[in-house]
Amino acid sequence: MKTLSGDTVQPAFEGWERNPDGTYSMWFGYFNRNWAQELNIAVGPDNNIQPGGPDRGQPEFFQTGERNRRQMFAFKVVVPANWPKDGDLVWTLTTNGSTLKAFASLRPDYMVDVNVISANRGAQRDTDPVNKNAPPTIIEAPKDQTVPIGTPLALRMAVTDDGNPQPRREFDRGVDGTTPLKQLLRVSWFQWRGPGRVKFDPESVPITNAAGVNSREGGSATTTATFDKPGKYVLMAYAEDMSMFTPHSLTVTVTDR
């Protein structure tokens, strides 16, 4: 049974990985159990990560819908190299009157790497050359800016990639057996924070090259964002090859004309 509203958002600890400098990255995500209700929970008593918080870069706006309500490996918090093996980094989230927590720790069974992250983001475990795949590189991205309320803001990103993973083969899809839309290099946009609602048109944009052809090697993608309330917003973009991703965030200040 689908719950449209009134249910919780579950914060999730996805796993940890060791960084080259000896520090650790704690990966978090979330699951919005509501199919229709998007929630905006400001950083503070109802949305905090401790120790070191309450603000550790977590989202304040929680998506819903078939594609967006489960956000896996959405963001990471870097902790020092001397982080205690039995220490917890805790994300506390209160939604619709219920408080839930995600406990991040360095338990060995929660260690992740590029293969685990890629598999959870759609890589084919048995056939994708994950170890040969590199995340997309963002070579041009929009900067922080100011825009009047109701005015569409063009957001353009230029991205390059190594062309991996290769298109997935399915006998029931397409004349040549490929599923091109799922496998294209693309940029996906999300509202991360902000007092109102951001409409992206479209939310996910395939990368096209100079000839205007969809490309898995690189090119650019443009969308527009429209804001319904004045205030400060944080937008998050993921340049993704359907297996690995590179994030980019920017702050947009929306004025009341």
C-alpha positions as CSV (number, residue, x, y, z in Angstrom):
1,M,0.0,0.0,0.0
2,K,1.4,3.4,-1.0
3,T,1.5,6.1,1.6
4,L,1.1,9.5,0.0
5,S,2.0,11.6,3.1
6,G,2.4,11.6,6.8
7,D,5.1,8.9,7.0
8,T,8.8,9.2,7.8
9,V,12.1,9.8,6.0
10,Q,14.6,7.1,7.0
11,P,18.2,8.3,7.1
12,A,20.6,5.6,6.0
13,F,24.3,4.8,6.6
14,E,25.5,3.3,3.3
15,G,29.1,2.5,4.3
16,W,32.6,3.9,4.7
17,E,35.7,4.1,2.7
18,R,39.3,5.0,3.5
19,N,40.7,8.0,1.7
20,P,44.3,8.3,0.4
21,D,45.2,10.8,3.2
22,G,44.2,8.3,5.9
23,T,40.9,10.0,6.7
24,Y,37.5,8.2,6.2
25,S,34.4,9.0,4.3
26,M,31.1,8.1,5.8
27,W,28.4,7.7,3.1
28,F,24.8,8.5,3.8
29,G,21.5,8.3,1.9
30,Y,17.8,8.4,2.7
31,F,14.5,6.8,1.9
32,N,11.4,9.0,1.8
33,R,8.5,6.6,2.6
34,N,6.0,9.1,1.3
35,W,5.0,8.8,-2.4
36,A,3.7,12.4,-2.6
37,Q,4.9,14.4,0.3
38,E,8.2,16.2,-0.2
39,L,9.7,17.4,3.1
40,N,11.8,20.4,3.9
41,I,13.6,19.9,7.2
42,A,16.1,22.7,8.2
43,V,19.4,21.8,9.8
44,G,18.9,22.0,13.5
45,P,17.2,20.0,16.2
46,D,15.2,18.0,13.6
47,N,18.0,17.5,11.1
48,N,21.5,17.2,12.6
49,I,24.6,15.1,12.4
50,Q,26.8,14.7,15.4
51,P,29.5,15.0,16.5
52,G,30.8,18.1,14.7
53,G,27.3,19.3,13.6
54,P,24.6,20.0,13.4
55,D,25.5,20.9,9.8
56,R,27.7,18.3,8.0
57,G,26.4,19.0,4.5
58,Q,23.3,16.9,4.7
59,P,20.2,17.6,2.6
60,E,17.3,19.7,3.9
61,F,14.9,18.9,1.1
62,F,13.8,15.3,0.7
63,Q,12.6,14.1,-2.7
64,T,9.8,11.7,-3.4
65,G,8.5,9.8,-6.5
66,E,9.5,6.6,-8.1
67,R,13.0,7.7,-9.1
68,N,14.0,10.0,-6.3
69,R,12.6,8.9,-2.9
70,R,15.5,6.4,-2.3
71,Q,18.8,8.4,-2.6
72,M,21.7,6.0,-2.2
73,F,25.2,7.3,-1.5
74,A,23.8,10.8,-1.6
75,F,26.6,12.5,0.3
76,K,29.6,11.8,2.5
77,V,31.1,13.2,5.7
78,V,34.8,13.0,6.1
79,V,36.1,12.1,9.6
80,P,39.7,12.2,10.8
81,A,42.2,9.4,10.5
82,N,42.1,8.9,14.3
83,W,38.3,8.4,14.3
84,P,37.7,5.7,17.0
85,K,36.9,2.3,15.7
86,D,33.9,2.1,18.0
87,G,32.8,5.7,17.5
88,D,29.4,6.6,15.9
89,L,28.6,9.5,13.6
90,V,24.8,9.9,14.0
91,W,22.4,11.5,11.6
92,T,19.1,12.3,13.5
93,L,16.1,13.2,11.4
94,T,12.6,14.1,12.6
95,T,9.8,14.0,10.0
96,N,6.1,14.0,10.6
97,G,6.6,13.8,14.4
98,S,8.8,10.7,14.3
99,T,12.6,10.7,15.0
100,L,14.9,8.2,13.2
101,K,18.6,7.9,13.3
102,A,21.4,6.5,11.1
103,F,24.5,5.3,12.9
104,A,27.8,5.5,10.9
105,S,30.8,3.6,12.2
106,L,34.0,1.9,10.9
107,R,32.6,-1.6,11.3
108,P,34.5,-3.8,8.8
109,D,31.3,-5.2,7.3
110,Y,30.3,-1.7,6.2
111,M,33.5,-0.9,4.3
112,V,32.7,0.0,0.6
113,D,34.7,0.7,-2.5
114,V,34.0,1.8,-6.1
115,N,32.7,-1.7,-7.0
116,V,30.0,-1.6,-4.2
117,I,29.0,2.0,-5.0
118,S,28.8,1.3,-8.7
119,A,26.8,-1.9,-8.2
120,N,24.3,0.1,-6.1
121,R,24.0,2.7,-8.8
122,G,23.2,0.4,-11.7
123,A,26.5,-1.3,-12.9
124,Q,26.2,-4.8,-14.2
125,R,28.1,-6.8,-11.5
126,D,29.2,-9.6,-13.8
127,T,30.1,-7.8,-17.0
128,D,30.8,-4.1,-16.3
129,P,34.5,-3.2,-16.4
130,V,34.1,-1.4,-13.1
131,N,37.8,-1.3,-12.3
132,K,38.5,0.3,-15.7
133,N,35.7,2.8,-15.3
134,A,36.5,6.3,-14.1
135,P,34.0,8.8,-12.8
136,P,33.0,11.7,-15.2
137,T,35.1,14.8,-15.1
138,I,33.3,18.2,-14.8
139,I,35.2,20.7,-16.9
140,E,32.6,23.5,-16.7
141,A,29.9,24.1,-14.1
142,P,27.6,27.0,-13.0
143,K,28.8,29.2,-10.2
144,D,26.9,30.7,-7.3
145,Q,24.5,33.3,-8.5
146,T,21.4,35.5,-7.8
147,V,18.1,35.4,-9.7
148,P,14.7,37.0,-9.3
149,I,11.8,34.8,-8.2
150,G,10.0,33.1,-11.1
151,T,12.8,33.7,-13.6
152,P,14.1,30.5,-15.2
153,L,17.8,30.1,-14.5
154,A,19.8,28.2,-17.2
155,L,22.3,25.7,-15.8
156,R,24.9,24.4,-18.2
157,M,27.5,21.7,-17.4
158,A,30.3,20.4,-19.6
159,V,31.5,16.9,-18.8
160,T,34.0,14.4,-20.2
161,D,34.1,10.6,-19.6
162,D,36.0,7.5,-20.6
163,G,33.0,5.9,-22.3
164,N,32.5,3.2,-19.7
165,P,30.4,1.3,-18.8
166,Q,29.4,0.1,-22.3
167,P,25.7,0.0,-23.3
168,R,23.8,-2.8,-21.7
169,R,22.5,-5.5,-24.0
170,E,18.9,-6.6,-23.8
171,F,17.3,-8.7,-26.4
172,D,13.9,-7.0,-26.0
173,R,15.1,-3.4,-26.3
174,G,15.8,-1.6,-29.6
175,V,16.8,-2.8,-33.1
176,D,20.5,-3.4,-32.1
177,G,19.7,-4.8,-28.6
178,T,20.9,-1.7,-26.7
179,T,19.1,0.5,-24.1
180,P,20.6,3.8,-25.0
181,L,18.6,6.1,-22.7
182,K,19.6,4.3,-19.6
183,Q,23.3,4.1,-20.5
184,L,24.0,7.6,-21.6
185,L,26.3,10.0,-19.8
186,R,24.0,12.5,-18.2
187,V,23.6,15.3,-15.6
188,S,20.9,14.9,-13.0
189,W,19.8,17.8,-10.9
190,F,18.3,17.8,-7.4
191,Q,17.2,20.4,-4.8
192,W,19.4,20.0,-1.8
193,R,18.3,22.9,0.4
194,G,16.0,25.9,0.2
195,P,12.8,27.4,1.6
196,G,10.6,26.7,-1.4
197,R,10.4,24.3,-4.4
198,V,12.7,24.2,-7.4
199,K,11.4,23.0,-10.7
200,F,14.1,21.6,-13.1
201,D,13.2,21.3,-16.7
202,P,14.3,18.6,-17.3
203,E,15.6,17.0,-14.1
204,S,18.0,14.6,-15.9
205,V,19.8,15.7,-19.1
206,P,21.8,13.4,-21.5
207,I,25.2,14.8,-22.5
208,T,25.3,15.8,-26.2
209,N,28.4,16.6,-28.2
210,A,29.1,19.6,-30.5
211,A,27.0,17.9,-33.2
212,G,24.0,17.6,-30.9
213,V,24.3,13.8,-30.7
214,N,24.0,11.9,-27.4
215,S,27.5,11.0,-26.3
216,R,29.1,8.7,-23.7
217,E,32.5,10.4,-24.1
218,G,31.6,14.0,-23.3
219,G,29.9,17.2,-24.2
220,S,27.4,19.5,-22.4
221,A,24.0,19.4,-20.9
222,T,21.7,22.4,-20.0
223,T,18.6,22.5,-17.9
224,T,16.6,25.4,-16.3
225,A,15.6,25.9,-12.7
226,T,12.7,27.9,-11.5
227,F,12.1,28.9,-7.9
228,D,8.7,29.6,-6.2
229,K,9.9,31.4,-3.1
230,P,12.7,33.9,-2.3
231,G,15.6,32.8,-0.2
232,K,18.9,30.8,-0.4
233,Y,18.9,27.5,-2.2
234,V,21.5,24.8,-2.6
235,L,21.3,22.8,-5.8
236,M,23.1,19.5,-6.3
237,A,24.1,18.1,-9.7
238,Y,25.5,14.6,-10.4
239,A,27.5,14.0,-13.6
240,E,26.9,10.3,-13.9
241,D,27.7,7.5,-16.4
242,M,25.1,5.2,-14.8
243,S,27.7,3.5,-12.6
244,M,30.0,6.3,-11.2
245,F,29.3,9.9,-10.5
246,T,30.9,13.3,-9.7
247,P,28.9,15.8,-7.7
248,H,28.7,19.5,-8.0
249,S,26.8,22.0,-5.8
250,L,26.0,25.6,-6.1
251,T,24.1,28.2,-4.1
252,V,21.4,30.3,-5.7
253,T,20.0,33.4,-3.9
254,V,16.5,34.1,-5.1
255,T,15.3,37.7,-4.7
256,D,11.7,38.9,-4.4
257,R,12.1,41.1,-7.5
